[in-house]
């Protein structure tokens, strides 16, 4: 289950990260107004947060399973 959860977090975080980079570049370089720039920065930060939280949940699940295995033995 850890590998499927990691794959899901990786692909979802990567997709949001790419969208954030595109929005940031559109706001910073292409658009005359700077409304899209902070939205792009927030989207990139959100993607990083989603990825790190996913890694934390995977690591905590692994630690819980390891602790339960030690108790059962």
Steps between C-alpha positions, in 0.01 A plus 500: 500500500791733566611489139152575364456789743843631408419477129172686551666777704783526249277531195246732663769722649687509171187595308417783740865613494504518119170691501641744756815559298294563186269742684800680652673533163183628337454758773862606520599507133193496274227689683489876537340474843668326789192318633612156382848523654396454866250232398784311331724538804221373726436205273867402503509528879182292521655228284806485723277485808291217352813302413658546844177410681469187287855398587428564868187282489688220324784515754263508797303205360823305462603579856159394634513172311852438625393572860198271472720225362730526797209484744348195332826303511 
